[in-house]
Amino acid sequence: MSNAEIADNKWEAQAAKPPIYTVTAISQLLMIAVLAFIFLWLVKGSLQGIFGEKKDGLAEAFGKMTNEAAPAPAK
C-alpha cells in the first residue's frame, strides 16, 4: 500500500464515526428518548386498559347522574 492509500483509509475510518458530542446530536438523542418514552407510556396504558380491572364506563355513570342544582320536586 502506498502512503496515500493508508492516509485515505484513516480518513474514511474517522469520517465513519458520527459526531455525538455536538448540540445537534445531543438534542436528536434526547428527542428520540422522549419519543420512545411516550410510545412506551402509550403501550403501557393500552395494556392496562386491555388486561386491567374493569372500571365503570360512561354507560354505568349515566344512571348515577344527579342534578343537585335542580329544585326539589313538588309533592
Stockholm file with secondary structure:
# STOCKHOLM 1.0

chainA/1-75         MSNAEIADNKWEAQAAKPPIYTVTAISQLLMIAVLAFIFLWLVKGSLQGIFGEKKDGLAEAFGKMTNEAAPAPAK
#=GR chainA/1-75 SS CCHHHHHHHHHHHHHTSCCCSSHHHHHHHHHHHHHHHHHHHHHHHHHHHHHSCCCCCHHHHHHTCCCTTSCCCCC
#=GC SS_cons        CCHHHHHHHHHHHHHTSCCCSSHHHHHHHHHHHHHHHHHHHHHHHHHHHHHSCCCCCHHHHHHTCCCTTSCCCCC
//
